[in-house]
Amino acid sequence: MIALVLMGFGMVALIQIPGLVRKQWWRELICFTVFWSLGLIFAVILSMGIKLPPLTTIINETICGILGI
Amino acid sequence: MSLENGKISSFQLSVLIIGFVFGASVIIAPGQGAEHDAWIAIALGLMEGLIIAGIFTALARHFKGKTLVEINSLVYGKILGNFISILFIWYLFHLGALVLNNYSRFLKLELYPATPKTLTLILIILVCASTVRRGIEVLARCSLILVTLTIIMAIFDTLLVVPHMVLHNLMPILDIPLGKLLWSSHGTAVFPFGDAVAFLMVLAFVNKPEKGRSAVFKGIMIAGLVLIGVAVRNAAVLGQMNAIYTYPTYITAQVIDVGDVLTRVEVLVAINLITMGFFKISVAYYGTVLGLAQVFNLQSYRPLILPIGILMVILALTNVSNTAEMFDFANQGYPIYTVPFQIAIPLITLFVAKLRKLPKIGGEEI
């Protein structure tokens, strides 16, 4: 599973990075790398079977807790 | 350099808004908390939704040709403006992930139980990414074809279930507590009508900005009327069970049986649901990448499309643990959660802009 994730992310990088380097769009390259890396970290965590906290449920519980719904 | 060179007409904007409002609201039926009075909740919600639309279109009209991110920078300055913009971008990103989650759950439960959710999510996001990459014009042109087909299908389905309708199921009218009805109508106002605030990232690209406001109103009105019709139909066909079913529109279509020949047309309904969801996800996705590109001062939003799409899929996979939690959020937290984004940000920004006499061209207020 992790190998599949790495292959997918590698393909995305191969599609985007050469064009950005050729155009010398460094700012775009930095932004792409930051979001791509975030995606990679979370995807690897998920593919290792580790559960991420359910964000929407946390938001819902916080709102309901504050307002006593 | 503008990040978007495409322009859409006010008619295309109206149709795109209809598709956007239909997206997900045909899966999570709005006003379901009001049981058989759902149609009344939708009607009341439509009125509140039009007030929300009035606020954000007033802001867009005040700053013609500017997206919310550009407006925030002008009104609050670079740092505070970008902070508020990032909050709004988070809302769009989260909205996209929520709709993606709704769709993958619907597909998993009703159509493809053996297919992994991740695969469905990846396929949906790839279609949306391809559209977002081509710009707002392509999205608007798609809406002309697909929304028309969906409205025709909704009318067709309704005509076919007429023999199964029991109007007595709508009675007694207004027998639920007023508080429950008002909460349900507020829930309907923010989802799906108020979600149209996402169009603050799109209104800048309407070729005749002065017609943008009426186009938004027309779109919301038409979508609202269709949703009221769908709610009446579902309640009349399903009766008390309407409030229990997870996907009442889909279940209503299952009832269709014309002489044992025309049956199982719910698959056509499912296709409609998926195509309308495509609009909602695409508009939220487009707003997210365009907004981020403007915040970070990029020359194009296209390099962000794939990584943001991946993050949206990850959030869609993890944001709720089960379907019940998704419905809890839609009915309890969401009507409160969206108030800052749908009402407070546009209203306060408009107020501050008026106070500071913005926008100014050559030192003169316009």
Interface residues (C-beta under 8 A of the other chain):
Chain A: F9 V12 I15 Q16 L20 W25 R27 E28 L29 C31 F32 F35 W36 L38 G39 F42 A43 L46 K51 L52 P53 P54 L55 T56 T57 I59 N60 E61 I63 C64 L67 I69
Chain B: H94 L98 L292 F296 N297 L298 Q299 S300 P303 L304 L306 P307 I308 I310 L311 I314 L315 L317 T318 N319 V320 S321 E325 M326 D328 F329 Q332 G333 Y334 I336 Y337
